[in-house]
Amino acid sequence: MIPDTDMFTDRDLDSEYDESTAVSIKLGGTSATASSDSVKISGSTVTITEEATYIISGALTDGMLVVNAPDTAKLQLVFSGVDITSETSAALYILEADKVFLTLAEGTTNTLANGGSFAAIDDNNIDSPLFSKQDLTINGKGSLTVTSPAGHGIVCKDDLVITGGSCVINCASHGLDANDS
C-alpha cells in the first residue's frame, strides 16, 4: 500500500483558506457579482482569469463557471453553497490553469448539473457537468452532488485527485473519467 504522503501533495490535502484575502463570487440566478476584476461576468457565464482563492456561493439557473487563467496559475475554488445548472454544457469548465483545487466548504451542500444535452462551445468535447482540461483536486469537508442525465459525471483530461469531501454522482455514463491519473 502506498502511503498518502507519497500519493498526494501537502496542498492536495490542505483545504484551508483565508476568507479575508479571498475573492468573493456571489451567484444570483441568471447573473453574478464579484469582488475583483479577475472575474469576468457576461450574463450567466462567470469566468475566472487569475490565480487566487475564490469563495463562491449562490445559484446559477442556466449558466457556467469557467476557469481560463494563465497555464502557470494554481487556483482554489471554495464552494460554499453552490448550485449551478447548465442546460447544454458543463456547469464548471476548467479550460486553462496549471491546477485547480476545488474545496468543498465544511457543512455546505453543493450541486453541479447538466440539463441533458451537451452543445459544442469550443473544440473540446465537453460531456460532463464538471469538465477539466487541467489538473484537478477535490478536497474539503462539504458535499458535492453532480447530476448528468446524458454523459459523464466528472471528467478530467489531466490528473484527478480526491482527498476529501463527499461526492454523489448521478450520471448516464462514467461517474469519474480521468485521463492521466
Buried (B, 14 or more C-beta within 10 A) or exposed (E): EEEEEEEBEEBBBBBEBEEEEBBBBEBEEEBBEBEBEBBEBEEBBBBBBBBBBBBBBBBBBBBBBBBBBEEEBBBBBBBBBBBBBBBBBBBBBBBBBBBBBBBBBEEBBBBBBBBEEBEEBEEBEBBBBBBBBBBBBBBBBBBBBBBBEBBBBBBBBBBBBBBBBEBEBEBEEBBBBBEEE
